[in-house]
Amino acid sequence: MKPKSPLMLVVPLYASCLMLFIASSCKTQTQTEVIYKTSSGAQVTATTALKVWNDYLVKHPEITPAQELAVQKLYDRYRISQKAILDYAITSMSNTNVNTNTNQLDILISDTSIALSELIQLLTSFGVKL
């Protein structure tokens, strides 16, 4: 079965590569570098998805306020999870005496990946071609 959108292939691949990257890179890079790279990659994807959504809204007036609210809620969830990663980075940078917990970072990154995936899935379910 062919995916409806090439982006639907990218998100799971991105999440898988992200986990491999974290597992292999944390030994050679600081957690702050890992956080920055993963966070900025996800942000580009989310920004692109919302730009396409906004263009779609202009061409499809049949989209209901409830659908718009559903997209907004998922985007807000994504932004909150992104903020949690950035807060974690700031805390770990400013407090060098604290042993940072990589499990917590993995959970935060996973939450962000899930939120982004759910946002993209919702948009494609409305007919948005990403």
N, C-alpha and C positions, 0 to 999 in steps of 0.2 A: 504494500500500500504506500503510495507516494504521499509524503507530508504536504499539507496545504501551503506551507510557507517554508522557505529555506531557513528562516529564523528559528523555526521549531526544531531544526536539527542543531542549530548553533547553541541554544540554551543548554540542553543536556550535555553536549560536548564541552561547552564552557565550564559547566559545573564539575564534570569529570576531570578535565584538565586542571581546573583550579585545585581540586583536592590532591592530585598528583603533584602539582607545583608546590603546594604547601608542604606536603610530606617530604619532598626532595630538597626544597629550597630553604627551609627554616634553618638548616645547619650552616648555610653559607651567607644568608641574608638576615638582617635584623627583622624582627616581627613588624616593625614600623614600615619597612620597605615592602614586605609581603602584603600588609594591610593596604598600603597606598596603591599598589599595582592591581590588586583584586578589586578594590573599591572603585577605582577609576574605570576599569573595564566594564563593570556592571553598570556604572552611571551612564556611560556612552550608549549602552544597549537600551536602557530605560528612557533616556532622552530621545533616542531615535524612535522608539515605540510610541512615545507620546506625541512626537511631531507627526507621525503617520496618522495617529488617532485624531489629532486636531484637523488634519487635512481631510480625513474621512468624514468628520462631523459636518464640515462645510458642504460636502457633496451628498450627504445622506440625512436630510432633515427628519427622517422617520425614527431616528435614534431617540429613545425616550429619556426623560430625566432620570428614571430609575437605572437605566443602563449607564448613563453618565456618572451617576452616584456610585455605582458598583466599580467602575474604573477608578474613580477618585479614591474610594476606600482602599483598593488594592495598591494604588500608587502611594497613598499615605503609609500603608503598611511597609511597603518597600523602603520609603524614605526614613521611617523610624528605624528599620533594621540597619540601614546605611549609617544613620547617626550613631547607633549603638557601636558599630565597628569603629567609627572615627573617635568616639568617646573613649573606647578601649585603647586606641592608639595614643591618644593624648595622655591618658592615665599612665600607660606603660612608658612613655617618653619622659614624662615629668617626674616619675617616681622610680629612679634607677635602682633603689634598694629593694624593690618589691620583685619577687620571682613571678613573672607573668605566667598565666595558665594557658597553655596552648589548646587544651580542650575547650576552654571558654571561647577562644578565638575561632576554633573550628565550628562551634555551635553558632556563633554570630554570623560567620560566613555562610554556613548552611542555611540559616534563616533568611538571609538576603537572597541567596540563590533561589530558594523556594518562592519567596515573595515575587521576585522578578518573573519566574516561570509561570506563576499563577496569573500575573498581570498579562503576560503575553498570551497565555491560553484564553483568557477572557476576551481580549481584543480580537483574536482570530475567531472565536466563537460568534462574535458579532459580524464577522465578514471582513474585518480589516486584513489587508494583505501586507504582511510585514516582510 
